[in-house]
Amino acid sequence: MEKTQNKNDWKSLVQGFVANMVERIGDNVSQKVQAWVKMLKRKTIGALLMIFGLFYLLIGASVYLNSVLGKFVPGLGYITVGVLAVLIGYLVGNNKSQE
């Protein structure tokens, strides 16, 4: 009878240890996922604000250039900024040296 009791004690001890480890691992994973989601939200908001700001910067530059260069050729400021934006986007998108 004592051997089965001793066996049950060891079994419950191991089960408690394993349950405790699984609970700690679950808590750790949960904390890391929450931190990752929080960081992802911040980076997404930052990227959206940068895109929004860049959009207005390009609009401002094109309006300014159009007011300066538009006296000679109407719309030249918008065309200049548009071509520069497309060219930079093309160069950044096809940068093969980083592959």
Contacts in CASP RR format, 6 or more apart in sequence:
PFRMAT RR
TARGET T0000
AUTHOR 0000-0000-0000
METHOD contacts of the structure
MODEL  1
MEKTQNKNDWKSLVQGFVANMVERIGDNVSQKVQAWVKMLKRKTIGALLM
IFGLFYLLIGASVYLNSVLGKFVPGLGYITVGVLAVLIGYLVGNNKSQE
58 81 0 8 1.000
58 82 0 8 1.000
58 85 0 8 1.000
61 81 0 8 1.000
62 77 0 8 1.000
62 78 0 8 1.000
62 80 0 8 1.000
62 81 0 8 1.000
62 82 0 8 1.000
65 76 0 8 1.000
65 77 0 8 1.000
65 78 0 8 1.000
65 80 0 8 1.000
65 81 0 8 1.000
66 74 0 8 1.000
66 75 0 8 1.000
66 76 0 8 1.000
66 77 0 8 1.000
66 78 0 8 1.000
68 77 0 8 1.000
69 75 0 8 1.000
69 76 0 8 1.000
69 77 0 8 1.000
69 80 0 8 1.000
70 76 0 8 1.000
70 77 0 8 1.000
END
